[in-house]
């Protein structure tokens, strides 16, 4: 095999110059709004900076030392973990059930139902959050009115103003909003199952439940690694919805880590009257690394479970 040389590489670039030209705008946007902010966040995390001055004082790792001892930060981090640990399995399972049902070719209205489930995904999170505050309102909200009329409750339920119910309510809304994209992932996985397998199993007398258990699940389960990681990542990034619905309240009950970072960086009412952009950058960098580690642990755990399942079947 001929060894590639710099001249040949340059010839390939010249030959494919139009491809690189069309990629240039996207590359510049990614550089300006993704990679540059990421790099600068690490630099800002070493500064004592409010954002109001042109320069901040370099303090090294002092922000990180303070962060480790910050109770509010760890409480917000814990709420984000609860959000992920509760919302991820709920969304994955509900989306899988919806995908199995809507993957049935005999269901004529399946495209309509798919569109209805996917519609909240493309709707702005801020808009959904504002609308849901009215829908779940204590007085005059449709949900409470229906519950009272059906006799399921004698008084309005404080979905968003009670610290005990606020976080589960926001998790439920987040699952409803983003379930459509997880359903699409499952549908793509289900459509990789050869139809010949189903036909052969039906000839042997297999029922619908046996088809799902013995054919669909073994083929689809390997896709679950990617689906679970993507869904968990969604659950860790819920700033827009939480900010629109509760702004981290009541009594910090829904203050997930992204809301904490935003309020520390820009909101004067939660940072002693002065924004702390440097400290918030340290919290953001810490959260970014933690998110990466969580994703790696999830991938390792799901892979181990798949390996054990295969060994048990042998």
C-alpha positions in Angstrom: 0.0 0.0 0.0 1.4 3.4 -1.0 2.4 5.6 1.8 0.6 8.9 2.0 2.8 12.0 1.5 2.2 15.7 2.2 1.9 16.3 -1.5 -0.9 13.7 -1.9 -2.7 15.1 1.2 -2.6 18.6 -0.4 -3.9 17.2 -3.7 -6.8 15.7 -1.8 -7.6 19.0 -0.2 -7.5 20.8 -3.6 -9.7 18.1 -5.1 -12.2 18.4 -2.3 -11.9 22.1 -1.9 -15.6 22.8 -2.3 -16.4 20.4 0.6 -14.0 22.3 2.9 -15.5 25.6 1.7 -19.0 24.6 2.6 -17.7 23.3 6.0 -16.0 26.6 6.8 -19.1 28.5 8.1 -20.1 25.7 10.4 -16.5 25.4 11.6 -16.2 29.1 12.3 -19.5 29.1 14.3 -18.3 26.1 16.3 -15.0 27.8 17.0 -16.7 31.1 18.1 -19.6 29.7 20.1 -18.4 26.3 21.3 -14.6 25.8 21.5 -13.6 29.4 22.4 -16.1 29.6 25.3 -15.0 26.2 26.6 -11.4 27.3 26.7 -12.1 30.7 28.2 -14.3 29.1 30.9 -11.3 27.3 32.3 -9.3 30.6 32.3 -12.2 32.5 33.9 -12.4 29.8 36.6 -8.9 30.9 37.9 -10.0 34.5 38.3 -11.8 36.5 41.0 -14.0 38.3 38.5 -17.5 39.8 38.6 -17.7 40.4 34.9 -18.2 44.1 35.3 -14.5 45.0 35.0 -12.2 44.4 32.0 -9.8 42.1 34.0 -10.1 39.8 37.0 -7.6 39.1 39.6 -5.8 35.7 39.1 -6.3 33.5 42.2 -5.3 30.1 40.8 -7.4 27.2 42.2 -9.0 29.2 45.0 -12.4 29.0 43.3 -12.2 25.2 43.2 -11.2 25.0 46.8 -14.2 27.1 47.8 -16.4 25.1 45.5 -15.5 21.8 47.3 -16.7 23.3 50.6 -19.9 25.0 49.1 -23.0 23.3 50.5 -25.3 25.0 48.1 -23.2 23.7 45.2 -23.3 20.1 46.3 -27.1 20.3 47.0 -27.6 21.6 43.5 -25.4 18.9 42.1 -27.4 16.3 44.1 -30.6 17.5 42.6 -29.2 17.2 39.1 -28.2 13.6 39.9 -31.7 12.9 41.2 -33.1 14.5 38.0 -30.9 12.1 35.9 -31.4 9.0 38.0 -35.2 9.3 38.1 -35.9 10.9 34.7 -33.6 8.7 32.6 -35.1 5.2 33.3 -38.6 6.7 33.2 -38.1 8.3 29.8 -36.2 5.4 28.3 -38.9 2.8 29.3 -41.9 5.0 28.3 -40.3 5.9 25.0 -39.5 2.2 24.4 -43.1 1.2 25.0 -44.3 4.0 22.7 -41.8 2.9 20.0 -42.9 -0.8 20.2 -46.6 0.2 19.8 -46.0 2.7 17.0 -43.6 0.5 15.1 -46.6 -1.7 14.3 -47.3 -1.4 10.5 -51.0 -2.4 11.0 -51.5 0.8 13.1 -52.7 3.2 10.4 -52.5 6.4 12.6 -48.9 5.6 13.8 -47.4 8.6 11.9 -49.9 10.9 13.5 -49.1 9.6 17.0 -45.4 9.8 16.4 -45.7 13.4 15.3 -47.8 14.3 18.4 -45.2 12.7 20.7 -42.3 14.4 18.9 -43.9 17.8 18.7 -42.8 18.9 22.3 -39.2 18.2 21.3 -39.1 20.9 18.7 -41.0 23.3 20.9 -38.9 25.8 22.9 -38.3 24.7 26.4 -39.0 28.3 27.7 -42.4 28.3 26.0 -43.3 24.9 27.4 -42.2 25.9 30.9 -44.3 29.1 30.9 -47.4 27.2 29.5 -47.0 24.4 32.1 -47.0 26.9 35.0 -50.5 27.9 34.0 -51.6 24.3 33.2 -50.4 23.1 36.7 -51.4 26.3 38.5 -53.0 25.9 41.9 -56.0 28.0 41.1 -57.6 27.9 37.7 -55.1 25.4 36.3 -56.8 22.7 34.1 -55.0 19.8 35.8 -56.2 20.8 39.3 -59.7 21.6 38.0 -60.0 18.1 36.5 -58.7 16.4 39.6 -61.2 18.2 41.8 -64.1 17.5 39.4 -63.2 13.8 39.4 -63.1 13.8 43.2 -59.4 12.7 43.3 -58.5 15.6 45.5 -60.5 18.0 47.7 -58.1 20.9 47.4 -55.7 22.2 44.7 -52.3 20.5 44.6 -49.4 22.8 44.8 -47.4 21.2 42.0 -44.8 24.0 41.6 -45.0 25.9 44.9 -44.6 22.9 47.3 -40.9 21.9 47.8 -42.0 18.2 48.0 -43.8 18.1 44.7 -41.9 20.8 42.6 -38.9 18.6 41.6 -41.0 15.5 40.6 -43.3 17.8 38.6 -40.5 19.4 36.7 -39.0 15.9 36.0 -42.4 14.7 34.7 -42.6 17.7 32.4 -39.1 17.2 31.2 -39.8 13.5 30.4 -42.9 14.5 28.5 -41.0 17.2 26.5 -38.0 15.1 25.5 -39.6 11.6 25.2 -40.1 12.0 21.5 -36.4 12.1 20.6 -35.8 8.9 22.7 -38.7 7.3 20.9 -37.1 8.1 17.6 -33.9 6.4 18.8 -35.8 3.3 19.7 -37.8 3.3 16.4 -34.5 3.4 14.5 -33.3 0.5 16.6 -36.5 -1.5 16.1 -36.3 -1.0 12.3 -33.0 -2.9 12.2 -34.7 -6.1 13.2 -35.1 -8.2 10.0 -38.8 -8.9 9.2 -37.9 -12.4 8.2 -37.2 -13.2 11.8 -40.8 -12.3 12.8 -42.2 -14.2 9.9 -40.3 -17.4 10.8 -41.3 -17.1 14.4 -45.0 -16.6 13.5 -44.8 -19.8 11.4 -43.5 -21.6 14.5 -46.5 -20.3 16.5 -44.9 -17.5 18.4 -47.2 -14.9 19.9 -46.7 -11.1 20.1 -45.1 -11.2 23.5 -42.8 -14.0 22.5 -41.7 -12.0 19.4 -40.8 -9.0 21.6 -39.0 -11.0 24.2 -37.1 -13.5 22.1 -36.5 -11.5 18.9 -36.9 -7.7 19.4 -35.3 -7.3 22.8 -32.0 -9.2 22.1 -31.4 -7.3 18.9 -32.4 -3.9 20.3 -30.7 -4.0 23.7 -27.2 -3.2 22.4 -28.6 0.1 21.2 -29.6 0.9 24.8 -26.1 1.9 25.7 -26.1 4.9 23.4 -29.8 5.7 24.1 -29.3 5.7 27.9 -26.2 7.9 27.7 -28.0 10.4 25.3 -31.1 10.5 27.5 -29.0 11.0 30.7 -27.2 13.8 29.1 -30.6 15.5 28.3 -31.6 15.1 32.0 -28.5 16.8 33.2 -29.1 19.8 31.0 -32.5 21.2 31.9 -31.7 24.8 32.6 -34.3 26.4 30.2 -37.2 24.4 31.5 -36.4 24.7 35.2 -35.7 28.4 34.8 -39.0 29.0 33.1 -41.1 27.0 35.5 -39.6 27.6 38.9 -36.3 29.5 38.7 -34.9 27.0 41.1 -37.6 27.5 43.7 -39.5 27.1 45.9 -36.8 27.3 48.6 -34.2 26.0 46.2 -36.1 22.7 45.8 -35.5 22.7 42.0 -32.2 24.5 41.9 -30.3 22.1 39.7 -26.6 22.7 39.0 -27.1 24.7 35.8 -29.6 27.1 37.5 -27.0 27.4 40.4 -24.3 28.3 37.9 -26.5 30.9 36.1 -27.6 32.5 39.4 -24.1 32.7 40.7 -22.8 34.2 37.5 -25.5 36.7 36.7 -28.2 36.9 39.4 -27.3 39.3 42.2 -30.0 38.1 44.6 -28.2 34.7 45.2 -24.5 35.8 45.3 -24.4 38.3 48.1 -25.3 41.2 45.8 -22.4 40.8 43.4 -22.2 38.3 40.5 -19.3 35.9 40.6 -18.5 35.0 37.0 -15.1 33.4 37.9 -16.6 31.2 40.6 -19.5 30.2 38.4 -17.0 29.3 35.7 -15.3 27.0 38.1 -18.6 25.4 39.0 -19.3 24.9 35.2 -16.0 23.3 34.5 -16.4 21.0 37.5 -19.9 20.0 36.3 -18.6 19.4 32.7 -15.9 17.0 34.0 -18.4 15.3 36.3 -20.8 14.9 33.3 -18.1 13.3 31.2 -17.2 10.9 34.1 -20.9 10.0 34.6 -21.2 9.2 30.9 -18.2 7.0 31.0 -19.4 5.1 34.1 -22.8 4.6 32.4 -21.2 3.2 29.3 -19.1 0.9 31.3 -22.0 -0.3 33.5 -24.3 -0.9 30.6 -21.6 -2.7 28.7 -20.9 -5.0 31.7 -24.6 -5.8 32.0 -24.8 -6.7 28.4 -21.7 -9.0 28.7 -23.2 -10.7 31.7 -26.5 -11.3 29.9 -24.7 -12.8 27.0 -22.6 -15.1 29.3 -25.8 -16.3 31.1 -27.4 -17.2 27.7 -24.5 -19.5 26.8 
